[in-house]
Amino acid sequence: MLNQFGEGNDESLEQLNKGTFIIDAGTASRFYAGVENTYKKRKQKWLNKLQQSFRMQEPKTIADFEIVLRNGKQNLNPLIVFITLKGIPDDLKKTLKNDLEAFVEEIKKSLQDGVSKSAGGSEKMMILLNSFGINSKSEKIETTDSGTTEILPVTGRKIIF
């Protein structure tokens, strides 16, 4: 299942979340290495998608830039769900979460440096970039009874259409 998720199969997240991980002394290091390897693969896939979005769409307007950032943040959600799976030990969750936050902040800083060097509309772009990232304080990740994972906004309300 870890390999499937690492290759980009988001459907395997549900199965991973339903399962339980029983770790004993002989499998702990292999499990940690497998999770870390899967995490690194998926993180690289996300970065490649983000870079491809910037190359393919070449955002010329602020609206285009906003779309690319929104898609990048949306594509980050499966990785956020992965690092919060209930079967992953808490110390590993914390390590992965800290790494992902630092990685996204690095990408954000790189984008901010690029925007600050360019002219025209950079203030609006900087505001958009400030909202880009993992909002661990403003969002709560919750698993429902059906096994699906939902990210709730800070208000705690869900909007149902």
C-alpha positions as CSV (number, residue, x, y, z in Angstrom):
1,M,0.0,0.0,0.0
2,L,2.8,2.4,0.8
3,N,4.3,1.8,-2.7
4,Q,1.0,2.5,-4.3
5,F,0.6,5.8,-2.5
6,G,4.2,6.6,-3.3
7,E,3.5,6.1,-7.0
8,G,0.5,8.6,-6.8
9,N,-2.5,6.4,-6.1
10,D,-4.6,8.5,-3.7
11,E,-7.2,5.7,-3.3
12,S,-4.7,3.7,-1.3
13,L,-4.9,6.4,1.5
14,E,-8.4,5.1,2.5
15,Q,-7.0,1.5,2.8
16,L,-4.0,2.7,4.7
17,N,-6.2,4.6,7.1
18,K,-8.5,1.6,7.7
19,G,-5.6,-0.7,8.4
20,T,-3.6,-1.0,11.6
21,F,0.1,-1.2,11.8
22,I,1.5,-3.6,14.4
23,I,5.1,-2.9,14.9
24,D,7.4,-5.2,16.7
25,A,11.2,-5.0,17.2
26,G,12.0,-6.8,13.9
27,T,9.8,-4.6,11.7
28,A,10.0,-1.2,13.2
29,S,13.1,0.0,11.3
30,R,11.8,-1.4,8.0
31,F,8.4,0.2,8.6
32,Y,9.9,3.6,9.4
33,A,12.2,3.3,6.3
34,G,9.2,2.4,4.1
35,V,7.1,5.2,5.3
36,E,10.0,7.7,4.9
37,N,10.7,6.4,1.4
38,T,7.0,6.7,0.4
39,Y,6.9,10.2,1.9
40,K,9.9,11.3,0.0
41,K,8.6,9.9,-3.3
42,R,5.2,11.6,-2.8
43,K,6.8,14.9,-1.8
44,Q,8.9,14.9,-4.9
45,K,5.8,14.1,-7.0
46,W,4.1,17.2,-5.5
47,L,7.1,19.4,-6.2
48,N,7.2,18.2,-9.8
49,K,3.5,18.9,-10.2
50,L,3.9,22.4,-8.8
51,Q,6.9,23.1,-11.1
52,Q,5.0,21.7,-14.1
53,S,2.0,23.9,-13.3
54,F,4.2,27.0,-13.3
55,R,5.9,26.0,-16.5
56,M,2.7,24.9,-18.4
57,Q,0.4,27.7,-17.3
58,E,3.0,30.5,-17.1
59,P,0.9,32.7,-14.9
60,K,0.7,36.1,-16.5
61,T,-2.0,37.6,-14.3
62,I,-2.7,37.5,-10.6
63,A,-5.7,35.2,-11.2
64,D,-3.5,32.7,-13.0
65,F,-1.0,32.9,-10.2
66,E,-3.8,32.3,-7.7
67,I,-5.0,29.2,-9.6
68,V,-1.5,27.7,-9.7
69,L,-1.1,28.2,-6.0
70,R,-4.6,26.8,-5.2
71,N,-3.9,23.7,-7.3
72,G,-0.5,23.3,-5.5
73,K,-2.1,23.5,-2.1
74,Q,-4.9,21.1,-3.2
75,N,-2.3,18.6,-4.5
76,L,-0.6,18.8,-1.1
77,N,-3.7,17.5,0.7
78,P,-3.0,13.7,0.1
79,L,0.5,14.2,1.6
80,I,-1.0,16.0,4.6
81,V,-3.5,13.1,5.1
82,F,-0.6,10.6,4.7
83,I,1.5,12.1,7.5
84,T,-1.6,12.1,9.8
85,L,-2.6,8.4,9.3
86,K,-3.7,6.9,12.6
87,G,-1.4,3.9,12.3
88,I,1.8,5.9,12.0
89,P,3.5,6.3,15.4
90,D,3.3,9.8,16.9
91,D,7.1,10.4,16.8
92,L,7.2,9.6,13.1
93,K,4.1,11.8,12.4
94,K,5.8,14.7,14.2
95,T,9.0,14.3,12.2
96,L,7.2,14.1,8.9
97,K,5.0,17.0,9.8
98,N,8.0,19.2,10.7
99,D,9.8,18.2,7.5
100,L,6.8,18.9,5.3
101,E,6.2,22.3,7.0
102,A,9.9,23.3,6.5
103,F,9.8,22.1,2.9
104,V,6.6,24.0,2.0
105,E,8.1,27.1,3.8
106,E,11.2,26.8,1.7
107,I,9.1,26.6,-1.5
108,K,7.1,29.6,-0.3
109,K,10.2,31.6,0.4
110,S,11.6,30.8,-3.0
111,L,8.4,31.9,-4.7
112,Q,8.3,35.1,-2.6
113,D,11.9,35.9,-3.6
114,G,10.9,35.4,-7.3
115,V,7.8,37.6,-6.9
116,S,9.7,40.4,-5.1
117,K,12.2,40.6,-8.0
118,S,9.5,41.0,-10.5
119,A,7.4,44.1,-10.9
120,G,3.7,44.8,-11.2
121,G,1.1,43.4,-8.9
122,S,3.6,41.9,-6.5
123,E,1.8,43.1,-3.4
124,K,-1.3,41.0,-4.3
125,M,1.0,38.0,-5.2
126,M,2.8,38.4,-1.9
127,I,-0.6,38.2,-0.1
128,L,-1.5,35.1,-2.0
129,L,1.9,33.6,-1.2
130,N,1.4,34.3,2.5
131,S,-1.7,32.2,2.5
132,F,0.2,29.3,0.7
133,G,1.4,26.6,3.0
134,I,0.2,24.1,5.7
135,N,-2.2,25.7,8.0
136,S,-1.6,23.5,11.0
137,K,-3.1,26.1,13.3
138,S,-6.1,27.0,11.3
139,E,-7.2,23.7,10.0
140,K,-8.1,20.5,11.8
141,I,-7.9,17.1,10.1
142,E,-10.7,14.8,11.1
143,T,-11.5,11.2,10.2
144,T,-15.2,10.4,9.7
145,D,-17.0,7.2,10.6
146,S,-16.9,6.2,6.9
147,G,-13.1,6.3,7.0
148,T,-12.7,9.4,4.9
149,T,-10.5,12.2,6.0
150,E,-11.7,15.8,6.0
151,I,-9.9,19.0,6.6
152,L,-12.1,21.4,8.6
153,P,-11.5,25.2,8.6
154,V,-10.9,27.1,11.8
155,T,-14.6,27.8,12.2
156,G,-15.2,24.0,12.6
157,R,-18.1,24.2,10.1
158,K,-18.5,22.1,7.1
159,I,-20.1,23.6,4.0
160,I,-22.4,21.0,2.3
161,F,-23.8,21.6,-1.1
